[in-house]
Amino acid sequence: MNFSTHVKPISYFKSHAADIVKTLSDTRESMLITQNGEARLVVMDVGSYEEREATLALLKILVLGNHAIEQGQFRPAEEVFADLGRQAVEEEKDAK
């Protein structure tokens, strides 16, 4: 996404809102809106926004996981799977 080709003043945004919605929905690109010559907001379609939020959430999980590993706060996978297997057996017994 190149903001240099997708920069519009707020007056354009106000008078062409329906066209902007259609264009951004179709292209899945963002638009930078300026006010008094300064960047004020970015407008994007909801699908792009949701994808961006999901990506950020995954990145946060990765960072937190990496931090936990650096702090030695982890268990070997074999141990985790063994615990999960034991829990499944216990839940099966409780269900009977």
C-alpha positions in Angstrom: 0.0 0.0 0.0 1.5 3.3 -1.1 -0.1 6.2 0.8 1.3 8.7 -1.7 -1.4 7.7 -4.1 -4.2 7.2 -1.5 -4.1 10.5 0.3 -7.2 12.6 0.3 -8.3 15.7 2.3 -11.1 15.5 4.7 -13.3 17.6 2.4 -13.0 14.9 -0.3 -13.8 12.2 2.3 -16.9 14.0 3.3 -18.2 14.6 -0.2 -17.3 11.1 -1.6 -17.9 8.8 1.4 -20.0 6.3 -0.5 -17.5 6.1 -3.4 -14.6 5.7 -0.9 -16.5 2.8 0.9 -17.0 1.0 -2.4 -13.4 1.5 -3.6 -11.8 0.5 -0.3 -14.1 -2.6 0.0 -13.2 -3.6 -3.6 -9.5 -3.0 -3.5 -8.9 -3.8 0.2 -6.5 -0.9 0.4 -6.4 1.9 2.9 -6.7 5.6 2.5 -5.0 8.4 4.5 -7.2 11.3 5.3 -5.6 14.7 5.9 -6.9 17.8 7.7 -5.2 21.1 7.3 -2.5 19.3 5.4 -1.7 16.9 8.2 -2.4 13.2 8.4 -5.3 12.6 10.7 -6.7 9.1 10.1 -6.5 6.0 8.1 -9.7 4.5 6.6 -9.8 0.8 5.7 -12.5 -1.8 5.0 -13.6 -4.0 7.9 -12.1 -7.2 6.5 -8.7 -5.6 6.3 -9.1 -4.3 9.8 -10.0 -7.7 11.2 -7.1 -9.3 9.4 -4.7 -6.7 10.8 -6.1 -7.2 14.3 -5.7 -11.0 14.1 -2.2 -10.6 12.8 -1.3 -8.2 15.7 -2.8 -10.7 18.2 -0.7 -13.5 16.8 2.4 -11.4 16.9 1.7 -10.5 20.6 1.3 -14.2 21.4 4.7 -14.9 19.7 6.4 -12.2 21.6 4.9 -13.4 24.9 5.9 -17.0 24.1 9.4 -15.9 23.2 9.7 -14.0 26.4 8.5 -17.0 28.4 11.1 -19.2 26.7 13.8 -16.7 27.4 12.7 -16.7 31.1 12.8 -20.5 31.2 9.0 -20.7 31.6 8.3 -23.7 29.5 7.9 -27.5 29.6 8.9 -30.1 27.1 6.2 -31.0 24.6 6.3 -34.7 25.7 5.4 -33.7 29.2 2.5 -31.5 28.0 1.1 -34.2 25.8 1.4 -36.7 28.6 -0.6 -34.4 30.9 -3.2 -33.9 28.2 -3.5 -37.7 27.8 -4.0 -38.2 31.5 -6.6 -35.4 31.7 -8.5 -37.1 28.8 -8.5 -40.4 30.6 -9.7 -38.8 33.8 -12.5 -37.0 32.0 -13.5 -40.2 30.4 -13.7 -42.0 33.8 -15.7 -39.1 35.3 -18.2 -39.2 32.4 -19.0 -42.9 33.1 
